[in-house]
Amino acid sequence: MALADSKKVQTMVNICAEQAQIVRAAIVKMKAVRTVYLAAAPAVTDTVLDGGNAATLSSAINALDTLVNTTDAAIWTALINSYVPSHRNQALEV
Amino acid sequence: MATGTIILPILAASLDASNPPGLDYSQNRPKLLFDDTTPEIAYWVFRMPSNYSSALTAKIQYSMASATANEVEFEVSVMAVSDGDSQDLDSDSYDTANSGSATVPGTAGYLDEISISLSSNDSVAAGDWCAVKLARDADDGTNDDATGDAEVWAVSLEYTLE
């Protein structure tokens, strides 16, 4: 017999909530390392950050931060708050 | 009419080899955790008391780990073997499962009780060797739509005395 739709929804919510927390933690870490990087002001010649790529990367981090923590913050936070630990995310096969 | 009770202790349960419920403790009190997606199974065996007459009923006391809405459903199956029956006890011969569902309490952790009349009871009689199988009907899309674990705290059987 088919599983209840509520459980399929919970699997979607749980997995997205887990990944949302990872993304948010990643943004925090990227912003932290950027701060330290800017303070250190290393020479970027002949590295992947040469040619203005450091500024491009910084803008990308900002854009991601804005999207996750401002523009779409409500749904991301709602997902995280709706996480059910005892649901084991098996109602949808991924 | 007087009733008898058979307590099926949580710690006396045999847990299914393939799909066992989790065994956990809260404040040193044991509970079985039944998953919301995979039907998990616990078993008890005992000798039916000599004063058993009829109306075998399962009483399941549970709470939900997190759910505060929708329903949970349990199934109870009975296998009864009398002295002299042609039944190999190494094989299963459970009668049809009896089911019962309830809307879960509005607060996680609050106790609720589901009473299931075991009308399919393998013609159990006093003195029979009995096996009882308890499962959450987790793959019932209609009667079990509460998410997260169901925590079973106590299971007993009641019956009318002879």
Chai-1 contact restraints between the chains, C-beta under 6 A:
chainA,res_idxA,chainB,res_idxB,connection_type,confidence,min_distance_angstrom,max_distance_angstrom,comment,restraint_id
A,M1,B,D139,contact,1.0,0.0,6.0,A-B,restraint_1
A,M1,B,D140,contact,1.0,0.0,6.0,A-B,restraint_2
A,M1,B,G141,contact,1.0,0.0,6.0,A-B,restraint_3
A,A2,B,G141,contact,1.0,0.0,6.0,A-B,restraint_4
A,L3,B,D139,contact,1.0,0.0,6.0,A-B,restraint_5
A,L3,B,G141,contact,1.0,0.0,6.0,A-B,restraint_6
A,A4,B,G141,contact,1.0,0.0,6.0,A-B,restraint_7
A,A4,B,D145,contact,1.0,0.0,6.0,A-B,restraint_8
A,S6,B,N70,contact,1.0,0.0,6.0,A-B,restraint_9
A,S6,B,D145,contact,1.0,0.0,6.0,A-B,restraint_10
A,S6,B,T147,contact,1.0,0.0,6.0,A-B,restraint_11
A,K7,B,D36,contact,1.0,0.0,6.0,A-B,restraint_12
A,K7,B,T37,contact,1.0,0.0,6.0,A-B,restraint_13
A,K7,B,T147,contact,1.0,0.0,6.0,A-B,restraint_14
A,Q10,B,T147,contact,1.0,0.0,6.0,A-B,restraint_15
A,V84,B,S66,contact,1.0,0.0,6.0,A-B,restraint_16
A,V84,B,T147,contact,1.0,0.0,6.0,A-B,restraint_17
A,V84,B,G148,contact,1.0,0.0,6.0,A-B,restraint_18
A,S86,B,A65,contact,1.0,0.0,6.0,A-B,restraint_19
A,S86,B,G148,contact,1.0,0.0,6.0,A-B,restraint_20
A,S86,B,D149,contact,1.0,0.0,6.0,A-B,restraint_21
A,H87,B,D36,contact,1.0,0.0,6.0,A-B,restraint_22
A,H87,B,T147,contact,1.0,0.0,6.0,A-B,restraint_23
A,H87,B,G148,contact,1.0,0.0,6.0,A-B,restraint_24
A,Q90,B,T37,contact,1.0,0.0,6.0,A-B,restraint_25
A,A91,B,T37,contact,1.0,0.0,6.0,A-B,restraint_26
